[in-house]
Structures are given as structure tokens and as C-alpha cells.
Amino acid sequence: MIDRILRIFLQPIPYFHFIRNTQNTDCPLTFQTWFWQKVVGFNKGVYWPMHHASVASYANRVQIGIETNPGLNPGCYIHGVNRIYIGDYTQFGPNVGLMSGNHDLYDFRLQSNAKPIIIGKHCWIGMGVVILPEVELGDFTIVGAGAIVTKSFPAGRCVIAGNPAKKIKDLDPDKCVYFTTENPYIGYMPASEYDTFKQNKLDL
């Protein structure tokens, strides 16, 4: 009820158009998420919506796609030190870890250098998944709950699961739908504004 009242009063304000324009998507943005993040201050420096029980480090080294908000569900940890690139319409369950870097084996104060994590379009990353440095997942990669992904599946169009993750099913490419939405948003901003933001604010 409160959320409905807030939508009625806030939707006419241009800054809050994201509430109206994302309501019928797989990744609806709400006033509550915005309030906890931008007013209370949980993950205030992160440019995409995140649950207050998730955490992101080096958010300026993370590139997200349309309706792709890692950490919007609770319990996630997004570590972007060596950069993370995520395609459009990829969704994440709760308690997901994206670990683009790790501690140096000989000096734990240092971060190891690694290639970025790359996740394609229209992927689904299930609950409790951990994706480790240098992993690349192609479009339409479905990662089963609790999987630990240690190697790449760049061709995508498959289901992977287990520890370490292995392919358990190939998807029919003809059935994979590259859908789009009417009002595409990247984080809190219309997708049309993202390139300028990326050039000015992100370290990619």
C-alpha cells in the first residue's frame, strides 16, 4: 500500500521516472531500494540499485547492461578490482559472489592481477553462486544454485552447475530469445545516458 502511494506521488517527478518505467520488467526499481541506498547510505557510491544487505567494492570498475543489477537481491558481494563486464538482461539471485580478484599468495595485503570477469546477455546466475577471476560466460548461460564457477564457458547457451561448475545441459539456440524492453534502464538512468556516464565516471 505504501509503495503504491509513493509511486503515485513520485512518478511525475522526472528524477523518479525509473520507478514508473521499470515496474513491468524483470528488474523493477523501487523507492525503498533508492532510499536505503541514496539516503540512508548503504552502497551509496554504487551507480546501480543494490539491496542494503549486499556489498560492492570497486563499483567504478563494473560495467552493467540493461536491467542488470548484481546485488539487487540480498547477500551478494561484487568485487570489481580487476573489472567485471555484464551484458543486458542478465539476472542474479541472492548470495551471489562475483570475485574478479583475490589476495596475493605471498602477501595478503595485495590484490592479485587477473583478467576481468565477463558475463554475457540474458544469463541467469542462481542463488549462492560464486564466480571466480577470469571467468567468461557467454550469452544464455544458466548457472545452477550453489555453483562455484572456476573456468569459462564462452559459447554460452548452456546450463552449468556444481563445484567446480560443469556443463550439464546445452540449450537450443533457436529457442533463446533476445528480448528487449520498451524503456531500457541501466542502473537508475535511461540506457541512452549510460555511454556518457561510463566515459566520465567509470574506470574500465
Secondary structure, DSSP 8 states (H G I E B T S, - for coil): -HHHHHHHHHTTSGGGHHHHHTTTSSS---HHHHIIIIII-TTTT-SS---TT-EEESGGGEE--TT--TTSSTT-EEE-TT-EEE-TT-EE-TT-EEES--B-SS-TTSB-----EEE-SS-EE-TT-EE-TT-EE-TTEEE-TT-EE-S-BTT--EEEETTTTEEEEE--GGG------SS-EETTEEGGGHHHHHHHH---
